[in-house]
Amino acid sequence: MGILSLITFAPLLGALIILMLPKDKPNQIRCVAVGAAALAFIGSLWAAASFSPGMPGLSDLNLQFVEKL
């Protein structure tokens, strides 16, 4: 799984997990929400840290974070 997929789908996965939790467990819901948000945030920090401004950009279509499916 690439970094962009992690940033995109971590909150979605967290929301799906929250949908399966019982409503009378607000602390579990809160922990899952914070965990999913933290995972996406850490992934975005990792993407920002690994960004290399010296690489060719959009003009050459050599994008840094392109994921191949």
Backbone bond lengths (Angstrom), bond angles and torsions (degrees), N, CA, C in turn:
res aa  C-N    CA-C-N  psi(-1)  N-CA   C-N-CA  omega(-1)  CA-C   N-CA-C  phi
1 M - - - 1.453 - - 1.522 108.31 -
2 G 1.312 115.44 129.99 1.450 120.37 -179.73 1.519 112.11 -80.87
3 I 1.295 115.07 169.09 1.460 120.84 -176.80 1.528 111.60 -65.80
4 L 1.324 117.52 -37.72 1.462 119.49 179.26 1.523 111.34 -67.58
5 S 1.312 116.71 -36.68 1.466 120.03 176.49 1.521 110.67 -65.89
6 L 1.318 116.73 -39.59 1.461 120.14 177.84 1.524 110.93 -62.17
7 I 1.317 117.08 -46.67 1.463 121.04 -179.66 1.533 110.72 -62.98
8 T 1.318 116.55 -37.43 1.461 120.76 -177.19 1.520 112.47 -76.67
9 F 1.314 117.73 -45.11 1.453 120.30 -169.28 1.524 115.21 -96.63
10 A 1.312 119.85 -9.88 1.463 120.70 177.28 1.536 111.17 -62.04
11 P 1.339 119.80 -47.46 1.471 118.43 176.76 1.530 113.14 -64.49
12 L 1.331 116.76 -34.77 1.464 119.92 178.36 1.530 110.68 -65.43
13 L 1.311 116.45 -43.98 1.459 120.37 177.51 1.527 110.75 -63.31
14 G 1.329 116.69 -41.00 1.461 120.28 176.52 1.518 112.19 -61.40
15 A 1.319 117.17 -40.56 1.464 120.61 178.46 1.525 111.36 -65.48
16 L 1.325 116.84 -39.44 1.464 119.69 178.04 1.527 111.58 -65.76
17 I 1.317 116.51 -38.29 1.462 120.08 176.95 1.527 109.91 -65.92
18 I 1.323 116.98 -41.73 1.462 120.96 179.49 1.528 110.90 -62.04
19 L 1.327 117.38 -36.97 1.461 120.45 178.41 1.529 111.94 -62.45
20 M 1.322 118.00 -27.28 1.456 121.20 -178.67 1.524 113.35 -88.89
21 L 1.331 117.35 -11.14 1.464 120.09 -179.65 1.529 110.78 -81.05
22 P 1.331 116.74 149.67 1.472 119.05 176.72 1.532 111.04 -68.72
23 K 1.317 115.31 145.88 1.468 120.12 -176.16 1.527 112.96 -70.91
24 D 1.308 117.17 -17.31 1.467 119.79 -179.01 1.529 112.58 -87.30
25 K 1.315 117.18 12.02 1.474 122.56 177.88 1.530 109.84 -120.11
26 P 1.331 117.84 70.12 1.469 119.27 -176.02 1.531 113.91 -66.08
27 N 1.319 117.46 -28.06 1.468 119.19 179.42 1.525 111.71 -69.53
28 Q 1.337 116.99 -38.04 1.464 119.98 176.31 1.526 110.51 -66.14
29 I 1.316 116.17 -41.67 1.466 120.42 178.51 1.520 110.20 -60.88
30 R 1.313 115.82 -44.09 1.459 120.69 -179.96 1.524 111.44 -64.34
31 C 1.323 117.28 -40.61 1.472 120.65 -179.97 1.527 111.23 -65.32
32 V 1.330 117.09 -41.77 1.459 119.91 178.86 1.525 110.22 -65.52
33 A 1.333 116.78 -41.37 1.468 120.48 179.87 1.525 111.08 -63.71
34 V 1.309 116.61 -44.67 1.470 120.42 179.07 1.525 110.58 -66.06
35 G 1.329 117.35 -40.01 1.461 120.77 179.08 1.523 112.22 -63.23
36 A 1.331 116.77 -44.06 1.467 120.01 179.43 1.526 111.18 -66.09
37 A 1.330 116.11 -41.64 1.463 119.66 178.52 1.529 111.07 -65.95
38 A 1.325 117.03 -39.48 1.462 120.79 179.22 1.529 110.96 -66.42
39 L 1.328 116.77 -38.94 1.455 120.17 178.02 1.530 111.13 -63.07
40 A 1.322 116.61 -43.65 1.465 120.06 177.97 1.536 110.68 -66.04
41 F 1.317 116.85 -39.19 1.465 120.36 179.73 1.524 111.41 -65.92
42 I 1.319 117.02 -43.98 1.462 120.58 178.34 1.526 110.41 -63.68
43 G 1.323 116.29 -38.73 1.462 119.63 176.09 1.514 112.20 -62.91
44 S 1.328 117.32 -39.18 1.466 119.60 178.57 1.527 111.26 -69.44
45 L 1.323 117.37 -34.49 1.467 119.43 174.96 1.522 110.93 -65.80
46 W 1.322 116.16 -39.62 1.459 120.95 178.30 1.529 110.20 -63.93
47 A 1.330 116.96 -42.04 1.472 120.09 178.47 1.525 110.67 -64.77
48 A 1.323 116.75 -40.89 1.463 119.65 179.25 1.528 111.16 -66.67
49 A 1.320 116.90 -37.65 1.463 120.28 -179.47 1.529 111.74 -71.18
50 S 1.321 116.88 -30.89 1.462 118.80 -178.33 1.527 112.41 -91.34
51 F 1.316 117.45 1.90 1.460 120.75 177.36 1.520 109.56 -70.03
52 S 1.321 116.23 133.63 1.454 121.46 -179.28 1.531 108.71 -117.24
53 P 1.335 118.30 104.97 1.460 119.97 -176.25 1.521 113.85 -67.19
54 G 1.311 119.20 -15.16 1.454 121.51 -179.42 1.521 113.83 -81.18
55 M 1.324 116.97 -10.84 1.467 119.87 -179.20 1.526 110.10 -75.84
56 P 1.329 116.50 153.39 1.470 119.15 177.18 1.523 110.54 -61.41
57 G 1.302 115.87 147.36 1.454 120.47 -174.60 1.504 113.89 -108.35
58 L 1.314 115.70 -139.73 1.449 122.04 -174.09 1.524 113.36 -64.71
59 S 1.312 117.91 -28.99 1.456 119.62 -176.13 1.530 112.12 -63.17
60 D 1.324 116.87 -33.57 1.469 120.99 179.96 1.529 112.19 -98.96
61 L 1.305 117.78 -0.45 1.461 124.20 -175.83 1.519 112.24 55.78
62 N 1.309 116.53 35.01 1.452 123.49 173.31 1.525 107.60 -106.02
63 L 1.309 116.31 75.51 1.460 120.65 -177.28 1.523 109.47 -77.65
64 Q 1.329 115.95 144.00 1.465 120.20 -174.26 1.521 113.84 -75.64
65 F 1.308 117.21 -35.56 1.465 119.67 -171.71 1.522 112.84 -113.05
66 V 1.319 117.90 35.84 1.460 121.96 178.92 1.533 108.14 -78.07
67 E 1.327 115.74 130.95 1.459 120.53 177.69 1.518 109.12 -105.29
68 K 1.294 115.72 134.44 1.463 121.40 178.23 1.518 108.38 -95.95
69 L 1.299 116.62 131.30 1.464 120.53 -179.85 1.494 111.71 -92.67
